[in-house]
């Protein structure tokens, strides 16, 4: 696929918001903090009318400009060091239409890392966030300006702090080696159950299904954090986020994003998993990406968005 064409599709009048689990909480925490302690003045005075609020949101979108944020989920007891990235997501927000999109890159995706073919999740282990950014930029033809690293070990605490989330489990999920035992149907899941839901891959979908479920949980947690019940637990959420998130997104930028986040979540977040196929190469299994199919999916999403806007 022509990377310049992908770059145009991904970057056109868009900015990136980090919608991965703990960072969503961090944004919600900053939003609530600014409301109670009146630090909204870092951006502008809190409007008192709907029209003024909309004007402020439009101005914020202009000031933020165009940028992408790489979101990495790691599964490490030592926070963010010496581990492969378990989840790799490029999250994009169209600030004009207040819509968001997440592109998940399967961790076994075959790409070039430092000039040699390898699995994409090895980039973070070999060279930290800088090499991970460089690898994704080369793979998708995008410019990454910000990053967020989240320790997935915090997921249990996060979900329990907001009182669990309601999930429609599509099928029986049972894998005792990782303490996964879920029945099908809509139900309120605890933090431990949600962790199992996002980790389950013992079916025909494997890591692809897992990537989709991670995107689903991000959306559900985000919706609940921005609700009243989520903000009631603000102190514990702040502590969890600070202990489990590393990012170069400035606080002022987070404050600006909180103005747009509720609208974005209300419009729902569209999700894509980089298409491809499992393939054994030189004795190792990889996810061989189909970048032409990815481009077609992006075109389809853009077309659907334009039709919805016209209606």
C-alpha positions in Angstrom: 0.0 0.0 0.0 1.2 3.5 -0.7 2.1 4.9 2.7 1.5 8.5 1.6 -2.1 7.6 0.8 -2.6 6.0 4.2 -1.0 9.0 5.8 -3.5 11.3 4.1 -6.4 9.2 5.1 -5.3 9.0 8.7 -4.1 12.6 9.2 -6.7 14.6 7.3 -8.1 17.2 9.6 -7.7 14.9 12.6 -6.0 14.8 15.9 -5.4 11.8 18.2 -6.9 11.2 21.6 -5.6 8.4 23.8 -8.6 6.2 24.5 -6.9 3.3 26.2 -8.2 2.3 29.6 -6.1 4.1 32.3 -5.5 7.2 30.2 -9.2 7.6 29.7 -9.4 7.7 33.5 -6.6 10.2 33.7 -8.5 12.6 31.4 -11.7 12.1 33.3 -9.9 12.8 36.6 -8.3 16.0 35.2 -11.7 17.2 34.0 -13.4 16.7 37.3 -10.4 18.3 39.2 -10.6 21.3 36.9 -14.3 21.7 37.6 -14.0 21.6 41.4 -10.9 23.7 41.7 -11.5 26.1 38.8 -8.4 25.4 36.8 -10.4 25.5 33.6 -9.0 29.0 33.2 -5.9 27.4 31.8 -8.0 27.1 28.6 -10.8 29.6 29.0 -13.6 30.6 31.3 -16.3 27.9 31.8 -19.2 28.9 29.5 -22.6 29.3 30.9 -24.6 28.8 27.7 -24.6 26.0 25.2 -23.6 28.3 22.4 -20.6 29.6 24.2 -19.5 26.0 25.0 -19.7 25.0 21.4 -17.6 28.0 20.4 -15.0 27.0 23.0 -14.9 23.5 21.6 -14.3 24.8 18.1 -11.5 27.0 19.3 -9.9 24.2 21.2 -9.9 22.0 18.0 -8.2 24.8 16.1 -5.5 25.2 18.8 -4.7 21.5 19.1 -4.0 21.1 15.4 -3.2 17.7 13.8 -1.3 15.0 15.7 -1.2 11.3 16.4 -0.7 9.5 19.7 0.7 6.0 20.0 -1.0 4.0 22.8 1.0 1.1 24.2 -0.4 -1.4 26.7 2.2 -3.3 28.6 1.8 -6.2 31.0 4.7 -5.8 33.5 5.1 -5.8 37.2 7.9 -3.3 36.8 5.8 -0.7 35.2 7.1 0.2 31.8 10.6 -1.3 31.4 12.0 -4.4 29.7 8.8 -5.8 28.2 7.1 -6.3 24.9 4.1 -4.2 24.2 0.9 -6.3 24.7 -1.4 -3.8 22.9 -0.6 -1.3 20.2 -3.3 1.2 19.2 -3.4 4.4 17.1 -6.4 6.4 18.2 -7.7 9.2 16.1 -10.3 11.9 16.7 -12.0 14.0 14.0 -12.5 17.2 16.0 -14.8 18.7 13.4 -17.3 15.9 13.6 -16.4 14.8 17.2 -15.8 11.2 16.1 -13.0 8.9 17.1 -11.3 5.9 15.5 -9.0 3.3 16.9 -6.6 1.2 14.8 -5.3 -1.8 16.6 -2.1 -3.4 15.4 -1.9 -7.1 16.3 1.2 -7.7 18.4 2.5 -10.4 16.1 2.3 -8.2 13.0 5.4 -8.7 10.8 7.2 -5.4 10.2 10.7 -4.2 10.0 12.3 -3.3 13.3 15.7 -1.6 13.0 15.8 -2.8 9.4 15.1 -6.5 10.1 11.8 -8.4 10.0 10.4 -9.0 13.4 7.1 -8.9 15.4 6.0 -5.3 16.0 5.7 -5.8 19.7 9.4 -6.4 19.9 10.2 -2.7 19.1 9.3 -1.5 22.6 11.4 -4.2 24.2 14.4 -3.4 22.0 14.3 0.4 22.0 11.5 1.7 24.3 8.9 4.1 23.2 11.1 5.9 20.6 11.7 2.8 18.6 8.1 1.8 19.0 7.0 5.2 17.5 9.6 4.9 14.7 8.4 1.4 13.8 4.7 2.3 13.7 5.4 5.5 11.7 7.2 3.4 9.1 4.6 0.8 9.0 1.5 3.0 8.7 3.1 6.1 7.1 2.0 8.4 9.9 3.7 11.0 12.1 3.4 10.3 15.8 3.7 13.3 18.1 2.5 11.9 21.5 2.6 8.6 23.3 0.8 7.0 26.2 2.0 3.8 27.9 -0.4 2.0 30.2 0.3 -0.9 32.6 -2.5 -3.4 32.1 -2.0 -4.8 35.6 -4.0 -1.8 36.8 -7.1 -2.9 34.9 -8.6 -4.9 37.8 -8.3 -1.8 40.1 -9.7 0.6 37.5 -12.8 -1.4 36.7 -13.5 -2.2 40.4 -13.1 1.5 41.2 -16.0 2.5 38.9 -18.2 -0.4 40.0 -17.6 -2.8 37.1 -18.8 -2.5 33.6 -21.7 -4.2 31.7 -20.5 -6.4 28.9 -22.3 -8.6 26.5 -20.1 -11.7 26.5 -20.7 -13.3 23.0 -19.8 -16.9 23.9 -18.5 -19.2 26.6 -15.0 -18.2 27.6 -13.1 -20.7 29.7 -9.3 -21.0 30.2 -8.5 -21.9 33.8 -4.7 -21.4 33.3 -5.4 -17.7 33.2 -8.4 -17.8 35.6 -10.9 -17.1 32.7 -14.4 -18.4 33.3 -17.2 -16.4 31.7 -20.7 -17.4 30.6 -22.3 -15.9 27.5 -24.8 -13.0 27.9 -25.0 -9.4 29.1 -23.7 -9.0 32.6 -21.8 -6.8 35.0 -18.2 -7.8 35.1 -15.7 -7.2 37.9 -12.2 -6.0 37.3 -10.8 -9.6 37.3 -13.5 -10.8 34.9 -12.8 -7.9 32.5 -9.1 -8.7 32.5 -10.0 -12.2 31.5 -12.4 -11.0 28.9 -9.7 -8.9 27.3 -7.0 -11.6 27.5 -9.0 -14.5 26.2 -7.7 -15.8 22.8 -8.3 -19.5 22.9 -10.6 -19.6 19.9 -10.4 -19.3 16.1 -10.0 -15.5 16.3 -6.9 -15.6 18.6 -5.2 -12.2 19.0 -7.6 -10.5 16.5 -10.6 -11.2 18.7 -8.6 -10.1 21.7 -7.8 -6.8 20.0 -11.5 -6.2 19.3 -12.5 -6.9 22.9 -9.8 -4.5 24.2 -11.3 -1.8 22.0 -14.7 -2.6 23.4 -13.6 -2.3 27.0 -11.8 1.0 26.3 -15.2 2.4 25.0 -17.2 1.0 27.9 -14.7 2.2 30.6 -14.6 5.6 29.0 -18.3 6.0 29.0 -18.5 5.1 32.7 -15.6 7.3 33.8 -17.3 10.4 32.2 -20.5 9.6 34.0 -21.3 10.8 37.6 -20.6 7.4 39.2 -17.2 7.4 37.8 -16.3 10.9 39.1 -17.6 10.0 42.6 -14.5 7.7 42.8 -12.2 10.4 41.7 -9.5 10.1 44.4 -8.9 6.4 43.8 -9.0 6.8 40.0 -6.3 9.5 40.2 -4.0 7.3 42.2 -4.4 4.4 39.9 -3.8 6.5 36.8 -0.7 8.2 38.2 0.8 4.8 39.1 0.1 3.1 35.8 0.4 5.7 33.0 3.4 7.3 31.4 2.8 10.0 28.8 4.2 13.1 27.2 0.8 14.7 26.7 0.8 18.1 28.6 -1.8 18.7 31.3 -3.1 21.7 29.3 -3.7 19.5 26.3 -5.5 17.0 28.5 -7.8 19.7 29.8 -8.6 20.7 26.2 -9.4 17.1 25.2 -11.8 16.8 28.1 -14.0 19.4 26.5 -14.4 17.2 23.4 -14.3 13.7 25.0 -18.0 13.4 26.0 -19.2 14.3 22.5 -16.7 11.8 21.0 -17.9 9.0 23.3 -21.6 9.8 22.5 -20.9 9.5 18.8 -19.2 6.1 19.5 -15.7 5.1 18.7 -15.2 3.1 15.5 -12.6 0.4 15.6 -10.4 -1.3 13.1 -8.0 -4.2 13.6 -5.2 -4.2 10.9 -6.4 -7.0 8.5 -4.2 -9.9 7.4 -3.6 -13.6 8.0 -1.5 -15.9 10.2 1.5 -17.1 8.4 4.5 -19.2 9.4 7.8 -17.7 8.2 11.3 -19.0 9.0 9.8 -21.2 11.7 7.8 -18.4 13.5 4.2 -17.5 13.3 3.4 -13.9 12.3 0.4 -11.8 11.5 1.0 -10.8 7.8 -0.8 -7.5 7.4 -2.9 -6.6 4.3 -2.4 -2.9 4.0 -4.5 -2.6 0.8 -7.5 -4.1 2.7 -6.8 -1.6 5.6 -6.9 1.3 3.1 -10.2 0.0 1.8 -11.6 -0.2 5.3 -10.5 3.4 6.0 -12.2 4.6 2.8 -15.4 2.8 3.8 -15.3 4.4 7.3 -14.8 7.8 5.8 -17.6 7.3 3.3 -20.0 6.2 6.0 -19.1 9.2 8.1 -19.8 11.6 5.3 -23.2 10.0 4.5 -24.1 10.2 8.2 -23.1 13.9 8.3 -25.2 14.7 5.2 -28.3 13.0 6.8 
